[in-house]
Amino acid sequence: KWVNREKLKTWVAQFEGKEVGYVEMEIQEGGSIEIVYFGLLPLMIGRGIGGGMLSLAVQNAWEIEGAQKVWVHTCSRDHPHALGNYEKRGFRLFQTNFG
């Protein structure tokens, strides 16, 4: 039931015919689109795939009817390049929590 909800969109990235990552977005109240999950298989990291994949994800998010804001959480447990990848796609830091 969870993955079949209309408010959840999932895309799977393929490279050379193999699944290498995915993006999951949730349509929320007020036109907010959250990129809930974004990930690549470890062997794909550092090959230039993540940037293109994220660019397509952001483009798809903005094409969702009623989209007013596209956002994502990141944390210190994400890949060290995650924040830079998000910033290169137009995201900006909104809030930092410690603790």
Backbone as a printed PyTorch tensor [residue, N CA C, xyz], in Angstrom:
tensor([[[  0.8270,  -1.1930,   0.0000],
         [  0.0000,   0.0000,   0.0000],
         [  0.8700,   1.2560,   0.0000]],

        [[  1.9840,   1.2240,   0.7410],
         [  2.8410,   2.4110,   0.8650],
         [  3.3890,   2.8520,  -0.4880]],

        [[  3.9470,   1.9480,  -1.2550],
         [  4.5890,   2.3290,  -2.5110],
         [  3.6060,   2.5950,  -3.6390]],

        [[  2.3740,   2.1920,  -3.4810],
         [  1.3780,   2.4040,  -4.5190],
         [  0.5410,   3.6620,  -4.3160]],

        [[  0.8990,   4.4600,  -3.3310],
         [  0.1600,   5.7050,  -3.0880],
         [  0.3760,   6.6880,  -4.2380]],

        [[ -0.6610,   7.4420,  -4.5830],
         [ -0.5380,   8.4620,  -5.6220],
         [  0.4470,   9.5540,  -5.2490]],

        [[  0.6190,   9.7980,  -3.9640],
         [  1.4930,  10.8790,  -3.5070],
         [  2.9650,  10.4630,  -3.4230]],

        [[  3.2680,   9.2440,  -3.8150],
         [  4.6400,   8.7600,  -3.8000],
         [  5.0750,   8.4440,  -5.2230]],

        [[  6.2050,   8.9940,  -5.6160],
         [  6.7540,   8.7650,  -6.9590],
         [  8.1430,   8.1560,  -6.7960]],

        [[  8.4040,   7.0830,  -7.5190],
         [  9.7020,   6.4280,  -7.4500],
         [ 10.2470,   6.2240,  -8.8570]],

        [[ 11.5080,   6.5900,  -9.0470],
         [ 12.2060,   6.3760, -10.3010],
         [ 13.4410,   5.5370, -10.0220]],

        [[ 13.7210,   4.5890, -10.9020],
         [ 14.8990,   3.7410, -10.7750],
         [ 15.8850,   4.1240, -11.8750]],

        [[ 17.1340,   4.3610, -11.4970],
         [ 18.1730,   4.7090, -12.4580],
         [ 18.8400,   3.4420, -12.9770]],

        [[ 19.0780,   3.4270, -14.2710],
         [ 19.7620,   2.2990, -14.8790],
         [ 21.0080,   2.7830, -15.6060]],

        [[ 22.0230,   1.9580, -15.5820],
         [ 23.2670,   2.2340, -16.2850],
         [ 23.7020,   0.9320, -16.9360]],

        [[ 23.8810,   0.9800, -18.2390],
         [ 24.2560,  -0.2140, -18.9980],
         [ 23.3130,  -1.3880, -18.7070]],

        [[ 22.0150,  -1.0640, -18.6210],
         [ 20.9960,  -2.0860, -18.4420],
         [ 20.8310,  -2.6260, -17.0340]],

        [[ 21.5450,  -2.0520, -16.0730],
         [ 21.4510,  -2.5300, -14.6930],
         [ 20.9410,  -1.4190, -13.7880]],

        [[ 20.1330,  -1.8060, -12.8010],
         [ 19.6350,  -0.8330, -11.8320],
         [ 20.7810,  -0.4110, -10.9170]],

        [[ 20.9940,   0.9120, -10.8340],
         [ 22.1370,   1.4170, -10.0680],
         [ 21.7530,   2.4060,  -8.9630]],

        [[ 20.4960,   2.8160,  -8.9250],
         [ 20.0710,   3.7660,  -7.9070],
         [ 18.6000,   4.0750,  -8.0440]],

        [[ 18.1250,   4.9220,  -7.1440],
         [ 16.7140,   5.3100,  -7.2310],
         [ 16.4710,   6.6270,  -6.5250]],

        [[ 15.3210,   7.2070,  -6.8540],
         [ 14.8480,   8.4430,  -6.2420],
         [ 13.4020,   8.2070,  -5.8440]],

        [[ 13.0680,   8.5970,  -4.6240],
         [ 11.6900,   8.5050,  -4.1620],
         [ 11.2590,   9.8850,  -3.7000]],

        [[ 10.1230,  10.3440,  -4.2090],
         [  9.5870,  11.6610,  -3.8490],
         [  8.1940,  11.5140,  -3.2910]],

        [[  7.8790,  12.4040,  -2.3600],
         [  6.5390,  12.4190,  -1.7820],
         [  5.9100,  13.7860,  -2.0110]],

        [[  4.6990,  13.7670,  -2.5420],
         [  3.9380,  14.9990,  -2.7450],
         [  3.2480,  15.3160,  -1.4300]],

        [[  3.5290,  16.4970,  -0.8980],
         [  3.0130,  16.8800,   0.4090],
         [  2.0750,  18.0760,   0.2850]],

        [[  1.4980,  18.4560,   1.3960],
         [  0.5470,  19.5750,   1.4210],
         [  1.1960,  20.8680,   0.9150]],

        [[  0.3850,  21.7070,   0.3040],
         [  0.8290,  23.0410,  -0.0990],
         [  1.8100,  23.0650,  -1.2540]],

        [[  1.8630,  22.0120,  -2.0600],
         [  2.7470,  21.9970,  -3.2170],
         [  4.1860,  21.6670,  -2.9020]],

        [[  4.4270,  21.1070,  -1.7500],
         [  5.7800,  20.7320,  -1.3340],
         [  6.1050,  19.3260,  -1.8480]],

        [[  7.2520,  19.1930,  -2.4910],
         [  7.7160,  17.9010,  -2.9860],
         [  9.0220,  17.5830,  -2.2550]],

        [[  9.0130,  16.5110,  -1.4720],
         [ 10.2190,  16.1190,  -0.7430],
         [ 10.9000,  14.9650,  -1.4640]],

        [[ 12.1910,  15.1320,  -1.7390],
         [ 12.9940,  14.0110,  -2.1990],
         [ 13.3340,  13.2340,  -0.9400]],

        [[ 12.6120,  12.1530,  -0.7210],
         [ 12.7100,  11.3810,   0.5120],
         [ 13.9570,  10.4980,   0.4950]],

        [[ 14.1980,   9.8580,  -0.6410],
         [ 15.3760,   8.9980,  -0.7890],
         [ 16.0350,   9.2710,  -2.1260]],

        [[ 17.3480,   9.3280,  -2.1080],
         [ 18.1500,   9.4710,  -3.3150],
         [ 19.4040,   8.6640,  -3.0810]],

        [[ 19.6430,   7.6840,  -3.9030],
         [ 20.8290,   6.8790,  -3.6490],
         [ 21.3330,   6.1310,  -4.8570]],

        [[ 22.6190,   5.8700,  -4.8170],
         [ 23.3080,   5.0810,  -5.8300],
         [ 23.9670,   3.8860,  -5.1720]],

        [[ 24.1180,   2.8260,  -5.9290],
         [ 24.9230,   1.7150,  -5.4400],
         [ 26.3570,   2.2010,  -5.2380]],

        [[ 27.0360,   1.7180,  -4.2100],
         [ 28.3990,   2.1930,  -3.9340],
         [ 29.3440,   2.1290,  -5.1360]],

        [[ 29.2330,   1.1180,  -5.9760],
         [ 30.1460,   1.0040,  -7.1150],
         [ 29.8830,   2.0380,  -8.1940]],

        [[ 28.7760,   2.7790,  -8.0970],
         [ 28.4440,   3.8300,  -9.0630],
         [ 28.8970,   5.2150,  -8.6040]],

        [[ 29.2150,   5.3560,  -7.3380],
         [ 29.6190,   6.6540,  -6.7960],
         [ 30.9710,   7.0450,  -7.3710]],

        [[ 31.0730,   8.3150,  -7.7650],
         [ 32.3180,   8.8270,  -8.3250],
         [ 32.4400,   8.6590,  -9.8260]],

        [[ 31.3740,   8.2120, -10.4710],
         [ 31.4020,   7.9880, -11.9190],
         [ 30.6250,   9.0530, -12.6920]],

        [[ 30.1860,  10.1090, -11.9930],
         [ 29.4620,  11.1870, -12.6590],
         [ 27.9930,  10.8990, -12.9160]],

        [[ 27.4770,   9.8560, -12.3300],
         [ 26.0790,   9.4740, -12.5600],
         [ 25.1400,  10.2290, -11.6210]],

        [[ 25.5520,  10.4390, -10.3920],
         [ 24.6950,  11.0510,  -9.3820],
         [ 24.2120,  12.4400,  -9.7390]],

        [[ 25.0910,  13.2630, -10.3030],
         [ 24.6960,  14.6190, -10.6740],
         [ 23.5980,  14.6360, -11.7130]],

        [[ 23.7590,  13.8480, -12.7440],
         [ 22.7360,  13.7710, -13.7840],
         [ 21.4380,  13.1920, -13.2610]],

        [[ 21.5820,  12.1890, -12.4230],
         [ 20.4030,  11.5520, -11.8350],
         [ 19.6360,  12.5510, -10.9640]],

        [[ 20.3630,  13.3200, -10.1590],
         [ 19.7030,  14.3130,  -9.3110],
         [ 19.0900,  15.4330, -10.1460]],

        [[ 19.7740,  15.8650, -11.1930],
         [ 19.2080,  16.9010, -12.0710],
         [ 17.8810,  16.4460, -12.6630]],

        [[ 17.8180,  15.2060, -13.1340],
         [ 16.5660,  14.6750, -13.6730],
         [ 15.4920,  14.5680, -12.5950]],

        [[ 15.8880,  14.1700, -11.3960],
         [ 14.9280,  14.0580, -10.2960],
         [ 14.3150,  15.4210,  -9.9790]],

        [[ 15.1600,  16.4480,  -9.9060],
         [ 14.6720,  17.7930,  -9.6000],
         [ 13.7540,  18.2800, -10.7230]],

        [[ 14.1370,  18.0470, -11.9630],
         [ 13.2860,  18.4290, -13.0950],
         [ 11.9340,  17.7240, -13.0050]],

        [[ 11.9450,  16.4210, -12.7250],
         [ 10.6850,  15.6730, -12.5920],
         [  9.8500,  16.1930, -11.4320]],

        [[ 10.4990,  16.5650, -10.3370],
         [  9.7680,  17.0950,  -9.1800],
         [  9.0420,  18.3880,  -9.5480]],

        [[  9.7260,  19.2910, -10.2510],
         [  9.0980,  20.5560, -10.6270],
         [  7.9860,  20.3690, -11.6510]],

        [[  7.9830,  19.2650, -12.3550],
         [  6.9350,  18.9910, -13.3380],
         [  5.6850,  18.3680, -12.7110]],

        [[  5.7430,  18.0220, -11.4340],
         [  4.5650,  17.4910, -10.7530],
         [  3.5550,  18.6180, -10.5830]],

        [[  2.3380,  18.3500, -10.9600],
         [  1.2940,  19.3760, -10.9070],
         [  1.1840,  19.9780,  -9.5090]],

        [[  1.2190,  21.3060,  -9.4540],
         [  1.0720,  22.0300,  -8.1920],
         [  2.3560,  22.2230,  -7.4020]],

        [[  3.4950,  21.7790,  -7.9360],
         [  4.7670,  21.9060,  -7.2040],
         [  5.0940,  23.3710,  -6.9250]],

        [[  5.3380,  23.6710,  -5.6540],
         [  5.7140,  25.0180,  -5.2190],
         [  7.1090,  25.0490,  -4.5990]],

        [[  7.5240,  23.9030,  -4.0570],
         [  8.8150,  23.8180,  -3.3800],
         [  9.3180,  22.3870,  -3.5170]],

        [[ 10.6090,  22.2430,  -3.8070],
         [ 11.2550,  20.9350,  -3.8480],
         [ 12.3490,  20.9600,  -2.8030]],

        [[ 12.3700,  19.9550,  -1.9220],
         [ 13.3350,  19.9730,  -0.8290],
         [ 13.8300,  18.5730,  -0.5090]],

        [[ 14.9210,  18.5340,   0.2560],
         [ 15.5630,  17.2700,   0.6140],
         [ 16.2460,  17.4210,   1.9640]],

        [[ 16.2420,  16.3480,   2.7380],
         [ 17.0440,  16.2820,   3.9640],
         [ 18.3890,  15.6610,   3.6300]],

        [[ 19.4330,  16.0930,   4.2880],
         [ 20.7160,  15.4070,   4.2120],
         [ 21.3050,  15.4240,   5.6140]],

        [[ 22.2730,  14.5880,   5.8430],
         [ 22.8780,  14.5340,   7.1690],
         [ 24.3200,  14.0680,   7.0640]],

        [[ 24.9950,  14.0580,   8.1860],
         [ 26.4150,  13.6960,   8.2040],
         [ 26.6410,  12.2270,   7.8370]],

        [[ 25.5960,  11.4320,   7.8090],
         [ 25.7380,  10.0210,   7.4220],
         [ 25.6160,   9.8090,   5.9100]],

        [[ 25.2100,  10.8600,   5.1990],
         [ 25.1580,  10.7680,   3.7420],
         [ 26.5740,  10.8080,   3.1890]],

        [[ 26.7030,  10.5140,   1.9130],
         [ 28.0080,  10.5560,   1.2560],
         [ 28.6050,  11.9560,   1.4090]],

        [[ 29.9120,  12.0680,   1.5740],
         [ 30.5400,  13.3890,   1.7490],
         [ 30.2450,  14.3730,   0.6120]],

        [[ 29.9180,  13.8980,  -0.5810],
         [ 29.6250,  14.7970,  -1.6970],
         [ 28.1440,  15.1320,  -1.8340]],

        [[ 27.3060,  14.5810,  -0.9700],
         [ 25.8590,  14.7690,  -1.1030],
         [ 25.4620,  16.2430,  -1.0600]],

        [[ 25.9010,  16.9640,  -0.0510],
         [ 25.5050,  18.3680,   0.0830],
         [ 25.9500,  19.1700,  -1.1320]],

        [[ 27.1710,  18.9760,  -1.5860],
         [ 27.6580,  19.6810,  -2.7720],
         [ 26.8370,  19.3650,  -4.0070]],

        [[ 26.4370,  18.1140,  -4.1510],
         [ 25.6010,  17.7050,  -5.2790],
         [ 24.2570,  18.4190,  -5.2240]],

        [[ 23.6640,  18.4900,  -4.0420],
         [ 22.3900,  19.1990,  -3.9000],
         [ 22.5640,  20.6850,  -4.2050]],

        [[ 23.6100,  21.2830,  -3.6840],
         [ 23.8300,  22.7150,  -3.9070],
         [ 24.0660,  23.0200,  -5.3910]],

        [[ 24.7450,  22.1560,  -6.1020],
         [ 24.9770,  22.3580,  -7.5380],
         [ 23.6820,  22.2830,  -8.3320]],

        [[ 22.6550,  21.6650,  -7.7660],
         [ 21.3530,  21.5530,  -8.4400],
         [ 20.3810,  22.6240,  -7.9620]],

        [[ 20.8860,  23.6270,  -7.2260],
         [ 20.0550,  24.7600,  -6.8380],
         [ 19.5010,  24.7240,  -5.4310]],

        [[ 19.7410,  23.6460,  -4.6910],
         [ 19.2810,  23.6080,  -3.3050],
         [ 20.1620,  24.5280,  -2.4680]],

        [[ 19.5780,  25.0710,  -1.4230],
         [ 20.3640,  25.8850,  -0.4990],
         [ 20.0690,  25.4300,   0.9240]],

        [[ 21.0360,  25.6320,   1.7820],
         [ 20.9040,  25.2160,   3.1740],
         [ 19.8140,  26.0340,   3.8480]],

        [[ 18.8960,  25.3550,   4.4910],
         [ 17.7910,  26.0130,   5.1670],
         [ 17.9540,  25.9700,   6.6740]],

        [[ 18.3360,  24.8210,   7.1900],
         [ 18.4440,  24.6720,   8.6430],
         [ 19.5050,  23.6320,   8.9550]],

        [[ 20.2340,  23.8600,  10.0250],
         [ 21.2300,  22.9080,  10.5040],
         [ 20.8940,  22.5500,  11.9280]],

        [[ 20.8450,  21.2630,  12.1960],
         [ 20.5860,  20.7820,  13.5600],
         [ 21.7980,  20.0020,  14.0460]],

        [[ 22.1410,  20.2000,  15.2840],
         [ 23.2080,  19.4310,  15.9040],
         [ 22.6400,  18.7330,  17.1290]],

        [[ 23.1570,  17.5530,  17.3880],
         [ 22.7140,  16.8870,  18.6080],
         [ 22.1810,  15.5770,  18.3130]]])
